[in-house]
Amino acid sequence: MTNPETTGTEAHGTAASGAEAGPASPSRLDIAAGEWQRVSLKYIPVDMIGTLIFGAIATAIAFVPFWVGWAEGWLLGLGVAAIFVITLALTPRRVRAIGYQLRDDDLLFRRGIMFQRFVAVPYGRMQLVDISRGPVARAFGLAELKFVTAAASSGVLIPGLPLAEAEQLRDHLVAVAETRRAGL
């Protein structure tokens, strides 16, 4: 059960595997141990392709000073390229850190390795559950599920779900949200 003071808010912490790292307090999101659903591993190449395209464009732009005559400009391009190579190397681990948990009163979403983000979205506060698919994700049979609530900062996006799972989750969340409307 979630604490009403923290429902719909973000919690940053270092709790590994979803287990709470200390006693619960009113300012802390209660992250009970439970089964986390992870995104599909097919999302790894989807994310890598997007990062590769953006990285290639950003690296080419970073080399412009070198091409126009600044002799040390190649260092800028090399630095930007190195950042994207490191990002590509960390992508599999970053994707495996994305997950969600369906709890009694809310959906709990997590992501992040060093900087973890946990967001609890109460079922009764969900206003819209949307499925979207980009061209690369569509080629891999994946979709992303987006939840919209009244709060501007509480938008949650779960990427890398197989289409059938995304549709099933959307239908489940809409049905549960209809039964738990919180004064909307």
C-alpha positions in Angstrom: 0.0 0.0 0.0 1.3 3.4 -0.8 1.5 6.4 1.4 -1.0 9.1 0.4 1.6 11.8 0.9 3.9 10.3 -1.7 1.4 8.9 -4.2 2.1 10.2 -7.7 5.5 11.6 -6.7 9.0 10.6 -7.7 11.4 9.1 -5.3 15.2 8.9 -5.9 17.0 6.2 -4.1 19.5 3.5 -4.1 17.2 0.6 -3.3 18.4 -2.4 -5.3 16.0 -4.9 -6.8 13.0 -2.9 -5.6 13.4 -3.7 -1.9 13.3 -0.8 0.5 16.6 0.2 1.9 15.4 1.4 5.3 12.4 2.2 7.5 9.5 3.9 5.8 8.9 7.6 6.6 6.2 9.9 5.4 8.5 11.5 2.9 9.6 8.2 1.4 7.9 6.1 -1.3 7.2 2.6 0.1 8.8 0.3 -2.5 7.6 -3.2 -1.4 9.4 -6.2 -2.7 7.5 -7.7 -5.6 7.9 -8.9 -9.1 9.2 -6.3 -11.5 8.2 -6.6 -15.1 11.1 -5.6 -17.4 11.0 -4.3 -20.9 11.8 -6.6 -23.8 15.5 -7.2 -24.6 14.6 -6.3 -28.2 14.6 -2.7 -27.0 18.4 -2.8 -26.7 19.0 -2.6 -30.5 16.2 -0.1 -30.9 17.8 2.3 -28.3 21.2 1.7 -29.8 20.1 2.6 -33.3 18.5 5.8 -32.0 21.7 6.7 -30.1 23.9 5.8 -33.0 22.0 8.1 -35.4 21.9 11.0 -33.0 25.6 10.3 -32.1 26.7 10.3 -35.7 24.9 13.6 -36.4 26.3 15.2 -33.2 29.8 14.0 -33.9 29.7 15.4 -37.5 28.6 18.7 -36.1 31.3 18.7 -33.5 33.9 18.2 -36.3 32.8 21.3 -38.1 35.3 23.6 -36.4 38.1 21.3 -37.5 36.8 21.3 -41.1 36.7 25.1 -41.2 40.3 25.5 -40.2 40.6 25.2 -36.4 43.5 22.8 -36.0 42.6 21.5 -32.6 38.9 21.2 -33.5 39.3 17.5 -34.0 39.5 17.1 -30.1 35.9 18.4 -29.8 34.7 15.8 -32.4 36.7 13.1 -30.7 35.3 14.0 -27.3 31.7 13.9 -28.5 32.3 10.6 -30.3 33.8 9.1 -27.1 30.7 10.1 -25.1 28.4 8.3 -27.6 30.6 5.2 -27.6 30.4 5.1 -23.8 26.6 5.6 -24.0 26.3 2.8 -26.5 28.4 0.5 -24.2 26.1 1.2 -21.3 22.8 0.8 -23.2 22.2 -2.9 -22.5 22.6 -2.3 -18.7 20.5 0.8 -18.8 17.7 -1.0 -20.7 17.7 -3.9 -18.2 17.2 -1.3 -15.4 13.8 -0.2 -16.8 10.8 -1.9 -15.3 7.4 -1.5 -13.8 5.3 -3.1 -11.1 1.5 -3.3 -10.9 0.6 -2.8 -7.2 -2.8 -2.7 -5.5 -3.3 1.1 -5.8 -0.8 2.2 -8.4 1.7 1.4 -11.0 5.3 1.8 -9.9 7.9 2.6 -12.7 11.6 2.6 -12.3 14.6 3.4 -14.5 18.3 4.3 -14.1 21.5 2.8 -13.0 23.4 5.5 -11.0 20.6 7.9 -10.8 17.5 5.8 -10.1 14.0 7.2 -10.6 10.9 5.6 -9.1 7.5 7.0 -10.0 4.2 5.9 -8.6 1.2 6.6 -10.7 -2.1 6.0 -8.9 -4.7 4.2 -11.1 -7.4 6.7 -10.2 -5.3 9.6 -11.5 -4.6 8.2 -14.9 -6.3 10.3 -17.5 -4.9 8.8 -20.7 -3.0 5.7 -21.5 -1.4 5.9 -25.0 0.5 3.5 -27.1 3.0 4.8 -29.7 5.4 3.1 -32.1 8.3 4.6 -34.0 9.6 3.1 -37.2 12.5 1.3 -35.6 10.4 0.0 -32.7 7.7 -1.1 -35.1 10.3 -3.1 -37.1 11.2 -5.0 -33.9 7.5 -5.4 -32.9 7.8 -3.1 -29.9 5.7 -0.2 -28.6 5.9 2.4 -25.8 3.1 3.0 -23.3 2.6 6.6 -22.0 0.5 7.6 -19.0 -0.8 11.1 -18.7 -2.1 12.5 -15.4 -3.2 15.9 -14.3 0.3 16.7 -12.9 2.6 18.1 -15.6 5.7 16.4 -14.3 4.2 12.9 -13.8 4.3 11.7 -17.4 5.6 8.2 -17.4 6.8 6.5 -20.5 7.5 2.7 -20.6 9.5 1.9 -23.7 10.3 -1.4 -25.3 7.1 -3.4 -24.6 6.0 -6.0 -27.1 2.9 -4.7 -28.9 0.5 -7.4 -27.5 1.8 -6.8 -23.9 1.4 -3.0 -24.3 -2.2 -3.4 -25.6 -3.0 -5.8 -22.8 -1.5 -3.5 -20.1 -3.3 -0.5 -21.6 -6.6 -2.2 -21.5 -6.0 -3.4 -17.9 -5.0 0.0 -16.7 -8.0 1.7 -18.4 -10.3 -0.8 -16.7 -8.8 -0.4 -13.3 -8.6 3.4 -13.7 -12.3 3.6 -14.5 -13.2 1.8 -11.2 -10.9 4.0 -9.1 -11.4 7.6 -10.4 -10.2 10.0 -7.7 -12.7 12.8 -8.0 -11.9 13.6 -11.6 
